[in-house]
Amino acid sequence: MKKIFLLASLAFLLASCSDHKKDYDATGTFEATEVTVAAKSSGELKSFNISEGQSVEENQVVGNIDDFQLQQKQEELTATEQQLDENASATSSRQLNIQEQLASLSEQITNEEKEQKRYAELVKDGAVPRKQLDDINNHIKVLQRQYDATRNQINSNNTSLKKQVLAINAQKQGIKAQKRQIKDQINNTQISSPISGVVLEKYVEKGEFISMSKPLFKVADTKTMFIRAYVTSKQLKNIKLGQKATVMADYGNGQKKQYNGIITWISSRSEFTPKTILTDDERADLVYAVKIQFQNDDYVKIGMYGEVKF
């Protein structure tokens, strides 16, 4: 009779356990967006003011690579550009002086022609000798030849000036393009964090010579994190992108912390169940990975175990 009672009690206990429902639908580990920052330039690392575990802001400058040669090149290009401007200004000044000479000759010819008319009347009246009128006529011819020569020189200079201006402008455009390129290279000597987050690893130290593309440090966005969980095909039909979910961080010994999450990614392919993951089917052969995003309060760490309730 005692044996029968013991068996009945055991059966009731097992039935009670089988009816107990888990307080989660899927499990997984916490992840964050990680970025490995590499050098965009080569040279000696002049400064590198970060340490592992340090918080950094987006676009915060944390170090710089030697840019002395680039700065020197930038100054040389600036000096060359200034010299071209001076040459263009000098050419324009010479052309302006010639135009002033032409205007002066034109004024002299006008004055001499007035004198010519006056002396012609005086010669007609016999008041002055004919030679004075001939001298004025000869002077006008000389001035006219100077005027024509100067005007031809201006026309020739205009053609030459246009060619010089075009050549100078072409040189200046080339220099400006080089300066933009050098400026970009100088900007690349500054090391900054592309995202706000926490420095996970630091690969180099101040004073080292680094080459382009060499990894410098790794930073992770630990504010906006997500949990990669796994669901069975049976669960998959009941979840969708944008759906809200409860994320639970498991600290052990029954200690959990809940966060409001949202499903941001569902794998389009199935995969074999990871050994560390339990599903509703306990050990389903094939599962689908999903990501649930949530806002972290600095308590959840990368790699921690977590649970999800859809």
VEXMIMAR-944965 format. One record per residue (C-alpha): residue in three letters; x, y, z. Coordinates in nm, 4 decimals. Last residue first. Example, Ala and Ser with C-alpha at 12.3 -4.5 7.8 and 13.67 -1.06 7.14 Angstrom:
2
<kero aa="SER" xx="1.3670" yy="-0.1060" zz="0.7140"/>
<kero aa="ALA" xx="1.2300" yy="-0.4500" zz="0.7800"/>
END
This chain:
310
<kero aa="PHE" xx="0.7964" yy="3.7233" zz="-2.7341"/>
<kero aa="LYS" xx="0.9995" yy="3.6462" zz="-2.4200"/>
<kero aa="VAL" xx="1.3735" yy="3.6459" zz="-2.4699"/>
<kero aa="GLU" xx="1.6561" yy="3.5133" zz="-2.2569"/>
<kero aa="GLY" xx="2.0147" yy="3.6132" zz="-2.1939"/>
<kero aa="TYR" xx="2.3716" yy="3.4844" zz="-2.1474"/>
<kero aa="MET" xx="2.6458" yy="3.7449" zz="-2.1367"/>
<kero aa="GLY" xx="2.8840" yy="3.7728" zz="-2.4337"/>
<kero aa="ILE" xx="2.8936" yy="4.1539" zz="-2.4421"/>
<kero aa="LYS" xx="2.7932" yy="4.3033" zz="-2.1096"/>
<kero aa="VAL" xx="2.4516" yy="4.4115" zz="-1.9835"/>
<kero aa="TYR" xx="2.4665" yy="4.6502" zz="-1.6890"/>
<kero aa="ASP" xx="2.5537" yy="4.9643" zz="-1.8845"/>
<kero aa="ASP" xx="2.1866" yy="5.0728" zz="-1.9070"/>
<kero aa="ASN" xx="2.1382" yy="4.9072" zz="-2.2455"/>
<kero aa="GLN" xx="1.8743" yy="5.0129" zz="-2.4947"/>
<kero aa="PHE" xx="1.7270" yy="4.7164" zz="-2.6805"/>
<kero aa="GLN" xx="1.7541" yy="4.5298" zz="-3.0112"/>
<kero aa="ILE" xx="1.6270" yy="4.1769" zz="-3.0632"/>
<kero aa="LYS" xx="1.8163" yy="3.9771" zz="-3.3228"/>
<kero aa="VAL" xx="1.6856" yy="3.6494" zz="-3.4631"/>
<kero aa="ALA" xx="1.8592" yy="3.3229" zz="-3.5579"/>
<kero aa="TYR" xx="1.6512" yy="3.0397" zz="-3.6993"/>
<kero aa="VAL" xx="1.6619" yy="2.6815" zz="-3.5701"/>
<kero aa="LEU" xx="1.7310" yy="2.3328" zz="-3.7019"/>
<kero aa="ASP" xx="1.7900" yy="2.0152" zz="-3.5018"/>
<kero aa="ALA" xx="1.5555" yy="2.1067" zz="-3.2181"/>
<kero aa="ARG" xx="1.7184" yy="2.0391" zz="-2.8824"/>
<kero aa="GLU" xx="1.4833" yy="2.1643" zz="-2.6075"/>
<kero aa="ASP" xx="1.1816" yy="2.1843" zz="-2.8421"/>
<kero aa="ASP" xx="1.1035" yy="2.5233" zz="-2.6882"/>
<kero aa="THR" xx="1.4658" yy="2.6118" zz="-2.7496"/>
<kero aa="LEU" xx="1.7901" yy="2.5719" zz="-2.5553"/>
<kero aa="ILE" xx="2.1164" yy="2.7224" zz="-2.6816"/>
<kero aa="THR" xx="2.4679" yy="2.6307" zz="-2.5707"/>
<kero aa="LYS" xx="2.5196" yy="2.3586" zz="-2.8290"/>
<kero aa="PRO" xx="2.4190" yy="2.5846" zz="-3.1162"/>
<kero aa="THR" xx="2.1136" yy="2.4472" zz="-3.3022"/>
<kero aa="PHE" xx="2.1871" yy="2.3670" zz="-3.6643"/>
<kero aa="GLU" xx="2.1054" yy="2.6467" zz="-3.9015"/>
<kero aa="SER" xx="1.8002" yy="2.7838" zz="-4.0796"/>
<kero aa="ARG" xx="1.8153" yy="3.0526" zz="-4.3410"/>
<kero aa="SER" xx="1.6272" yy="3.3811" zz="-4.3824"/>
<kero aa="SER" xx="1.7576" yy="3.5061" zz="-4.0485"/>
<kero aa="ILE" xx="1.5281" yy="3.7437" zz="-3.8650"/>
<kero aa="TRP" xx="1.6436" yy="4.0964" zz="-3.7873"/>
<kero aa="THR" xx="1.5201" yy="4.4016" zz="-3.5930"/>
<kero aa="ILE" xx="1.2929" yy="4.2424" zz="-3.3312"/>
<kero aa="ILE" xx="1.2202" yy="4.5042" zz="-3.0657"/>
<kero aa="GLY" xx="1.3275" yy="4.5190" zz="-2.7044"/>
<kero aa="ASN" xx="1.2083" yy="4.6374" zz="-2.3657"/>
<kero aa="TYR" xx="1.4568" yy="4.5367" zz="-2.0989"/>
<kero aa="GLN" xx="1.4384" yy="4.3005" zz="-1.7994"/>
<kero aa="LYS" xx="1.7015" yy="4.2224" zz="-1.5345"/>
<kero aa="LYS" xx="1.7495" yy="3.8749" zz="-1.3935"/>
<kero aa="GLN" xx="1.8857" yy="3.7178" zz="-1.0748"/>
<kero aa="GLY" xx="1.7848" yy="3.3532" zz="-1.0444"/>
<kero aa="ASN" xx="2.1226" yy="3.2474" zz="-0.9105"/>
<kero aa="GLY" xx="2.2863" yy="3.3726" zz="-1.2269"/>
<kero aa="TYR" xx="2.3085" yy="3.7201" zz="-1.3814"/>
<kero aa="ASP" xx="2.0617" yy="3.6423" zz="-1.6608"/>
<kero aa="ALA" xx="1.9745" yy="3.9412" zz="-1.8764"/>
<kero aa="MET" xx="1.6119" yy="3.9335" zz="-1.9862"/>
<kero aa="VAL" xx="1.4819" yy="4.0810" zz="-2.3121"/>
<kero aa="THR" xx="1.1088" yy="4.1349" zz="-2.3509"/>
<kero aa="ALA" xx="0.9786" yy="4.1518" zz="-2.7056"/>
<kero aa="LYS" xx="0.8114" yy="4.3977" zz="-2.9400"/>
<kero aa="GLN" xx="0.7533" yy="4.3076" zz="-3.3041"/>
<kero aa="GLY" xx="0.9267" yy="4.5267" zz="-3.5607"/>
<kero aa="LEU" xx="1.0158" yy="4.2294" zz="-3.7779"/>
<kero aa="LYS" xx="0.7899" yy="3.9293" zz="-3.7297"/>
<kero aa="ILE" xx="0.7139" yy="3.6516" zz="-3.4809"/>
<kero aa="ASN" xx="0.4415" yy="3.3839" zz="-3.4623"/>
<kero aa="LYS" xx="0.5406" yy="3.1737" zz="-3.7640"/>
<kero aa="LEU" xx="0.8960" yy="3.1512" zz="-3.6344"/>
<kero aa="GLN" xx="0.7943" yy="2.9738" zz="-3.3153"/>
<kero aa="LYS" xx="0.7144" yy="2.6492" zz="-3.5003"/>
<kero aa="SER" xx="1.0232" yy="2.6925" zz="-3.7179"/>
<kero aa="THR" xx="1.2282" yy="2.6928" zz="-3.3989"/>
<kero aa="VAL" xx="1.3812" yy="3.0024" zz="-3.2444"/>
<kero aa="TYR" xx="1.7362" yy="3.1156" zz="-3.1752"/>
<kero aa="ALA" xx="1.8544" yy="3.4293" zz="-2.9959"/>
<kero aa="ARG" xx="2.1068" yy="3.6980" zz="-3.0827"/>
<kero aa="ILE" xx="2.0625" yy="3.9676" zz="-2.8193"/>
<kero aa="PHE" xx="2.0965" yy="4.3303" zz="-2.9099"/>
<kero aa="MET" xx="2.2782" yy="4.6411" zz="-2.7955"/>
<kero aa="THR" xx="2.2202" yy="5.0152" zz="-2.8296"/>
<kero aa="LYS" xx="2.4240" yy="5.1635" zz="-2.5476"/>
<kero aa="THR" xx="2.7274" yy="4.9336" zz="-2.5704"/>
<kero aa="ASP" xx="2.8386" yy="5.0609" zz="-2.9117"/>
<kero aa="ALA" xx="3.1730" yy="4.8844" zz="-2.9436"/>
<kero aa="VAL" xx="3.5216" yy="5.0178" zz="-3.0145"/>
<kero aa="LYS" xx="3.8269" yy="4.8329" zz="-3.1448"/>
<kero aa="PHE" xx="4.1692" yy="4.9942" zz="-3.1662"/>
<kero aa="LEU" xx="4.4565" yy="5.0724" zz="-3.4028"/>
<kero aa="PRO" xx="4.4301" yy="4.8204" zz="-3.6865"/>
<kero aa="LYS" xx="4.6946" yy="4.8880" zz="-3.9578"/>
<kero aa="SER" xx="4.5274" yy="5.0113" zz="-4.2777"/>
<kero aa="MET" xx="4.8136" yy="5.2536" zz="-4.3573"/>
<kero aa="SER" xx="5.1376" yy="5.1749" zz="-4.1800"/>
<kero aa="ILE" xx="5.2294" yy="5.2478" zz="-3.8204"/>
<kero aa="PHE" xx="5.5537" yy="5.3617" zz="-3.6664"/>
<kero aa="GLU" xx="5.5161" yy="5.3311" zz="-3.2891"/>
<kero aa="GLY" xx="5.5669" yy="5.6336" zz="-3.0673"/>
<kero aa="LYS" xx="5.2303" yy="5.6132" zz="-2.8891"/>
<kero aa="GLU" xx="5.1038" yy="5.2558" zz="-2.8512"/>
<kero aa="VAL" xx="4.9237" yy="5.0093" zz="-3.0752"/>
<kero aa="TYR" xx="4.6486" yy="4.7415" zz="-3.0584"/>
<kero aa="LYS" xx="4.3936" yy="4.8739" zz="-2.8104"/>
<kero aa="GLU" xx="4.0909" yy="4.6553" zz="-2.7415"/>
<kero aa="LEU" xx="3.7338" yy="4.7021" zz="-2.6226"/>
<kero aa="VAL" xx="3.7077" yy="5.0815" zz="-2.6274"/>
<kero aa="VAL" xx="3.3546" yy="5.1713" zz="-2.5193"/>
<kero aa="GLY" xx="3.0934" yy="5.3478" zz="-2.7287"/>
<kero aa="SER" xx="3.0082" yy="5.6426" zz="-2.9477"/>
<kero aa="ILE" xx="3.0848" yy="5.5713" zz="-3.3107"/>
<kero aa="PRO" xx="3.3464" yy="5.6522" zz="-3.5757"/>
<kero aa="SER" xx="3.6169" yy="5.7107" zz="-3.3118"/>
<kero aa="SER" xx="3.8905" yy="5.9450" zz="-3.4236"/>
<kero aa="ILE" xx="4.2521" yy="5.9282" zz="-3.5362"/>
<kero aa="GLN" xx="4.3845" yy="6.2397" zz="-3.7088"/>
<kero aa="THR" xx="4.6380" yy="6.1683" zz="-3.9816"/>
<kero aa="ASN" xx="4.3485" yy="6.1334" zz="-4.2256"/>
<kero aa="ASN" xx="4.2751" yy="6.5051" zz="-4.1936"/>
<kero aa="ILE" xx="4.6272" yy="6.5742" zz="-4.3208"/>
<kero aa="GLN" xx="4.5645" yy="6.3459" zz="-4.6194"/>
<kero aa="ASP" xx="4.2390" yy="6.5297" zz="-4.6938"/>
<kero aa="LYS" xx="4.4220" yy="6.8615" zz="-4.6747"/>
<kero aa="ILE" xx="4.6909" yy="6.7259" zz="-4.9094"/>
<kero aa="GLN" xx="4.4240" yy="6.6272" zz="-5.1630"/>
<kero aa="ARG" xx="4.2490" yy="6.9620" zz="-5.1346"/>
<kero aa="LYS" xx="4.5864" yy="7.1350" zz="-5.1753"/>
<kero aa="GLN" xx="4.6642" yy="6.9254" zz="-5.4841"/>
<kero aa="ALA" xx="4.3308" yy="7.0213" zz="-5.6407"/>
<kero aa="LYS" xx="4.3970" yy="7.3876" zz="-5.5583"/>
<kero aa="ILE" xx="4.7406" yy="7.3597" zz="-5.7218"/>
<kero aa="GLY" xx="4.5908" yy="7.2137" zz="-6.0397"/>
<kero aa="GLN" xx="4.3284" yy="7.4861" zz="-6.0504"/>
<kero aa="LYS" xx="4.6001" yy="7.7466" zz="-6.0034"/>
<kero aa="GLN" xx="4.8047" yy="7.6039" zz="-6.2888"/>
<kero aa="ALA" xx="4.5017" yy="7.6090" zz="-6.5201"/>
<kero aa="ASN" xx="4.4253" yy="7.9656" zz="-6.4116"/>
<kero aa="ILE" xx="4.7850" yy="8.0686" zz="-6.4864"/>
<kero aa="ALA" xx="4.7741" yy="7.9076" zz="-6.8327"/>
<kero aa="LEU" xx="4.4392" yy="8.0684" zz="-6.9157"/>
<kero aa="VAL" xx="4.5634" yy="8.4057" zz="-6.7905"/>
<kero aa="GLN" xx="4.8815" yy="8.3714" zz="-6.9933"/>
<kero aa="LYS" xx="4.6878" yy="8.2834" zz="-7.3081"/>
<kero aa="LYS" xx="4.4532" yy="8.5770" zz="-7.2538"/>
<kero aa="LEU" xx="4.7510" yy="8.8024" zz="-7.1918"/>
<kero aa="SER" xx="4.9170" yy="8.6957" zz="-7.5156"/>
<kero aa="THR" xx="4.6064" yy="8.7801" zz="-7.7153"/>
<kero aa="ASN" xx="4.5658" yy="9.1065" zz="-7.5270"/>
<kero aa="ASN" xx="4.9359" yy="9.1754" zz="-7.5641"/>
<kero aa="SER" xx="4.9108" yy="9.1575" zz="-7.9409"/>
<kero aa="ASN" xx="4.6138" yy="9.3916" zz="-7.9407"/>
<kero aa="ILE" xx="4.7946" yy="9.6212" zz="-7.6966"/>
<kero aa="GLN" xx="5.1104" yy="9.6169" zz="-7.9101"/>
<kero aa="ASN" xx="4.9079" yy="9.6990" zz="-8.2178"/>
<kero aa="ARG" xx="4.7596" yy="9.9961" zz="-8.0308"/>
<kero aa="THR" xx="5.1072" yy="10.1076" zz="-7.9246"/>
<kero aa="ALA" xx="5.2375" yy="10.0886" zz="-8.2802"/>
<kero aa="ASP" xx="4.9366" yy="10.2795" zz="-8.4145"/>
<kero aa="TYR" xx="4.9760" yy="10.5522" zz="-8.1485"/>
<kero aa="GLN" xx="5.3475" yy="10.5814" zz="-8.2075"/>
<kero aa="ARG" xx="5.2849" yy="10.6193" zz="-8.5837"/>
<kero aa="GLN" xx="5.0156" yy="10.8801" zz="-8.5111"/>
<kero aa="LEU" xx="5.2485" yy="11.0694" zz="-8.2791"/>
<kero aa="VAL" xx="5.5142" yy="11.0830" zz="-8.5498"/>
<kero aa="LYS" xx="5.2615" yy="11.1964" zz="-8.8112"/>
<kero aa="ILE" xx="5.1295" yy="11.4664" zz="-8.5737"/>
<kero aa="HIS" xx="5.4851" yy="11.5900" zz="-8.5183"/>
<kero aa="ASN" xx="5.5389" yy="11.6135" zz="-8.8941"/>
<kero aa="ASN" xx="5.2214" yy="11.8196" zz="-8.9344"/>
<kero aa="ILE" xx="5.3263" yy="12.0470" zz="-8.6460"/>
<kero aa="ASP" xx="5.6694" yy="12.1007" zz="-8.8013"/>
<kero aa="ASP" xx="5.5100" yy="12.1779" zz="-9.1394"/>
<kero aa="LEU" xx="5.2899" yy="12.4430" zz="-8.9757"/>
<kero aa="GLN" xx="5.5962" yy="12.6048" zz="-8.8170"/>
<kero aa="LYS" xx="5.7779" yy="12.5925" zz="-9.1517"/>
<kero aa="ARG" xx="5.5061" yy="12.7931" zz="-9.3314"/>
<kero aa="PRO" xx="5.6099" yy="13.1120" zz="-9.1496"/>
<kero aa="VAL" xx="5.3614" yy="13.2879" zz="-8.9227"/>
<kero aa="ALA" xx="5.1178" yy="13.5811" zz="-8.9732"/>
<kero aa="GLY" xx="5.0852" yy="13.5363" zz="-9.3469"/>
<kero aa="ASP" xx="4.7028" yy="13.5192" zz="-9.3259"/>
<kero aa="LYS" xx="4.7042" yy="13.1701" zz="-9.4711"/>
<kero aa="VAL" xx="4.9908" yy="13.0801" zz="-9.2380"/>
<kero aa="LEU" xx="4.7873" yy="13.1998" zz="-8.9386"/>
<kero aa="GLU" xx="4.4825" yy="13.0018" zz="-9.0515"/>
<kero aa="ALA" xx="4.6913" yy="12.6843" zz="-9.0919"/>
<kero aa="TYR" xx="4.8483" yy="12.7581" zz="-8.7550"/>
<kero aa="ARG" xx="4.5105" yy="12.7361" zz="-8.5821"/>
<kero aa="LYS" xx="4.4080" yy="12.4176" zz="-8.7645"/>
<kero aa="GLN" xx="4.7396" yy="12.2467" zz="-8.6830"/>
<kero aa="GLU" xx="4.7206" yy="12.3594" zz="-8.3237"/>
<kero aa="LYS" xx="4.3872" yy="12.1784" zz="-8.2893"/>
<kero aa="GLU" xx="4.5414" yy="11.8741" zz="-8.4593"/>
<kero aa="GLU" xx="4.8290" yy="11.8890" zz="-8.2094"/>
<kero aa="ASN" xx="4.5870" yy="11.8805" zz="-7.9156"/>
<kero aa="THR" xx="4.4021" yy="11.5782" zz="-8.0557"/>
<kero aa="ILE" xx="4.7307" yy="11.3994" zz="-8.1307"/>
<kero aa="GLN" xx="4.8491" yy="11.4626" zz="-7.7736"/>
<kero aa="GLU" xx="4.5247" yy="11.3225" zz="-7.6287"/>
<kero aa="SER" xx="4.5531" yy="11.0075" zz="-7.8398"/>
<kero aa="LEU" xx="4.9129" yy="10.9662" zz="-7.7327"/>
<kero aa="SER" xx="4.8134" yy="10.9873" zz="-7.3642"/>
<kero aa="ALA" xx="4.5338" yy="10.7324" zz="-7.4106"/>
<kero aa="LEU" xx="4.7787" yy="10.4930" zz="-7.5761"/>
<kero aa="GLN" xx="5.0267" yy="10.5409" zz="-7.2917"/>
<kero aa="GLU" xx="4.7523" yy="10.4642" zz="-7.0413"/>
<kero aa="GLN" xx="4.6699" yy="10.1464" zz="-7.2349"/>
<kero aa="ILE" xx="5.0366" yy="10.0488" zz="-7.2186"/>
<kero aa="ASN" xx="5.0390" yy="10.1040" zz="-6.8431"/>
<kero aa="LEU" xx="4.7263" yy="9.8886" zz="-6.8027"/>
<kero aa="GLN" xx="4.8895" yy="9.5990" zz="-6.9917"/>
<kero aa="ARG" xx="5.1911" yy="9.6196" zz="-6.7650"/>
<kero aa="SER" xx="4.9646" yy="9.6175" zz="-6.4603"/>
<kero aa="SER" xx="4.7730" yy="9.3123" zz="-6.5888"/>
<kero aa="THR" xx="5.0973" yy="9.1212" zz="-6.6320"/>
<kero aa="ALA" xx="5.2085" yy="9.2178" zz="-6.2804"/>
<kero aa="SER" xx="4.8762" yy="9.1014" zz="-6.1293"/>
<kero aa="ALA" xx="4.8963" yy="8.7659" zz="-6.3098"/>
<kero aa="ASN" xx="5.2531" yy="8.7163" zz="-6.1879"/>
<kero aa="GLU" xx="5.1517" yy="8.8068" zz="-5.8312"/>
<kero aa="ASP" xx="4.8626" yy="8.5583" zz="-5.8377"/>
<kero aa="LEU" xx="5.0974" yy="8.2876" zz="-5.9669"/>
<kero aa="GLN" xx="5.3398" yy="8.3634" zz="-5.6853"/>
<kero aa="GLN" xx="5.0574" yy="8.3308" zz="-5.4285"/>
<kero aa="GLU" xx="4.9668" yy="7.9878" zz="-5.5643"/>
<kero aa="THR" xx="5.3295" yy="7.8766" zz="-5.5461"/>
<kero aa="ALA" xx="5.3499" yy="7.9893" zz="-5.1828"/>
<kero aa="THR" xx="5.0291" yy="7.7996" zz="-5.0972"/>
<kero aa="LEU" xx="5.1631" yy="7.4871" zz="-5.2670"/>
<kero aa="GLU" xx="5.4829" yy="7.5078" zz="-5.0651"/>
<kero aa="GLU" xx="5.2859" yy="7.5533" zz="-4.7409"/>
<kero aa="GLN" xx="5.0761" yy="7.2425" zz="-4.8110"/>
<kero aa="LYS" xx="5.3898" yy="7.0411" zz="-4.8863"/>
<kero aa="GLN" xx="5.5364" yy="7.1434" zz="-4.5533"/>
<kero aa="GLN" xx="5.2137" yy="7.0459" zz="-4.3731"/>
<kero aa="LEU" xx="5.2233" yy="6.7051" zz="-4.5435"/>
<kero aa="GLN" xx="5.5845" yy="6.6513" zz="-4.4376"/>
<kero aa="PHE" xx="5.5020" yy="6.7359" zz="-4.0761"/>
<kero aa="ASP" xx="5.1898" yy="6.5131" zz="-4.0537"/>
<kero aa="ASP" xx="5.2957" yy="6.2656" zz="-3.7808"/>
<kero aa="ILE" xx="4.9947" yy="6.0495" zz="-3.6861"/>
<kero aa="ASN" xx="4.7250" yy="6.1666" zz="-3.4474"/>
<kero aa="GLY" xx="4.5302" yy="6.0523" zz="-3.1452"/>
<kero aa="VAL" xx="4.1915" yy="6.0198" zz="-2.9748"/>
<kero aa="VAL" xx="3.9827" yy="6.2651" zz="-3.1776"/>
<kero aa="GLN" xx="3.6137" yy="6.2227" zz="-3.0851"/>
<kero aa="ASN" xx="3.4064" yy="6.1707" zz="-3.4004"/>
<kero aa="GLU" xx="3.1394" yy="5.9751" zz="-3.2033"/>
<kero aa="GLU" xx="3.2106" yy="5.9861" zz="-2.8312"/>
<kero aa="VAL" xx="3.4503" yy="5.7676" zz="-2.6356"/>
<kero aa="SER" xx="3.4162" yy="5.5603" zz="-2.3183"/>
<kero aa="GLN" xx="3.7351" yy="5.4005" zz="-2.1868"/>
<kero aa="GLY" xx="3.7396" yy="5.0257" zz="-2.1148"/>
<kero aa="GLU" xx="4.0722" yy="4.9800" zz="-2.2903"/>
<kero aa="SER" xx="4.2770" yy="5.2980" zz="-2.2919"/>
<kero aa="ILE" xx="4.2827" yy="5.6036" zz="-2.5139"/>
<kero aa="ASN" xx="4.5122" yy="5.8989" zz="-2.5732"/>
<kero aa="PHE" xx="4.7203" yy="5.8070" zz="-2.8765"/>
<kero aa="SER" xx="4.9710" yy="6.0757" zz="-2.9685"/>
<kero aa="LYS" xx="5.2569" yy="6.1120" zz="-3.2172"/>
<kero aa="LEU" xx="5.2062" yy="5.7764" zz="-3.3900"/>
<kero aa="GLU" xx="5.4919" yy="5.7814" zz="-3.6380"/>
<kero aa="GLY" xx="5.3938" yy="5.7489" zz="-4.0021"/>
<kero aa="SER" xx="5.1411" yy="5.6019" zz="-4.2414"/>
<kero aa="SER" xx="4.7866" yy="5.7227" zz="-4.3047"/>
<kero aa="LYS" xx="4.4273" yy="5.6008" zz="-4.2792"/>
<kero aa="ALA" xx="4.5041" yy="5.3880" zz="-3.9740"/>
<kero aa="ALA" xx="4.2423" yy="5.1288" zz="-3.8806"/>
<kero aa="VAL" xx="3.9436" yy="5.1455" zz="-3.6439"/>
<kero aa="THR" xx="3.7826" yy="4.8088" zz="-3.5686"/>
<kero aa="VAL" xx="3.4114" yy="4.8636" zz="-3.5194"/>
<kero aa="GLU" xx="3.1852" yy="4.6530" zz="-3.2970"/>
<kero aa="THR" xx="2.8058" yy="4.6699" zz="-3.2931"/>
<kero aa="ALA" xx="2.7026" yy="4.4892" zz="-2.9784"/>
<kero aa="GLU" xx="2.6173" yy="4.1327" zz="-2.8792"/>
<kero aa="PHE" xx="2.4300" yy="3.9581" zz="-2.5990"/>
<kero aa="THR" xx="2.3974" yy="3.5804" zz="-2.5992"/>
<kero aa="GLY" xx="2.1015" yy="3.3546" zz="-2.6695"/>
<kero aa="THR" xx="1.7816" yy="3.2082" zz="-2.5334"/>
<kero aa="ALA" xx="1.4290" yy="3.1637" zz="-2.6596"/>
<kero aa="ASP" xx="1.0681" yy="3.1601" zz="-2.5375"/>
<kero aa="TYR" xx="1.1155" yy="3.2657" zz="-2.1752"/>
<kero aa="ASP" xx="0.9294" yy="3.2205" zz="-1.8436"/>
<kero aa="LYS" xx="0.9344" yy="2.8418" zz="-1.8830"/>
<kero aa="LYS" xx="0.6038" yy="2.6627" zz="-1.8318"/>
<kero aa="HIS" xx="0.5429" yy="2.4055" zz="-1.5599"/>
<kero aa="ASP" xx="0.2994" yy="2.1356" zz="-1.6796"/>
<kero aa="SER" xx="0.5778" yy="1.8781" zz="-1.7087"/>
<kero aa="CYS" xx="0.6839" yy="1.9503" zz="-1.3507"/>
<kero aa="SER" xx="0.3333" yy="1.8964" zz="-1.2184"/>
<kero aa="ALA" xx="0.3045" yy="1.5696" zz="-1.4086"/>
<kero aa="LEU" xx="0.6353" yy="1.4556" zz="-1.2656"/>
<kero aa="LEU" xx="0.5180" yy="1.5384" zz="-0.9134"/>
<kero aa="PHE" xx="0.1860" yy="1.3586" zz="-0.9636"/>
<kero aa="ALA" xx="0.3677" yy="1.0473" zz="-1.0908"/>
<kero aa="LEU" xx="0.5973" yy="1.0538" zz="-0.7895"/>
<kero aa="SER" xx="0.3017" yy="1.0824" zz="-0.5499"/>
<kero aa="ALA" xx="0.1252" yy="0.7900" zz="-0.7204"/>
<kero aa="LEU" xx="0.4395" yy="0.5766" zz="-0.7015"/>
<kero aa="LEU" xx="0.4777" yy="0.6520" zz="-0.3297"/>
<kero aa="PHE" xx="0.1106" yy="0.5700" zz="-0.2590"/>
<kero aa="ILE" xx="0.1392" yy="0.2362" zz="-0.4422"/>
<kero aa="LYS" xx="0.4552" yy="0.1510" zz="-0.2508"/>
<kero aa="LYS" xx="0.2884" yy="0.2352" zz="0.0828"/>
<kero aa="MET" xx="0.0000" yy="0.0000" zz="0.0000"/>
END
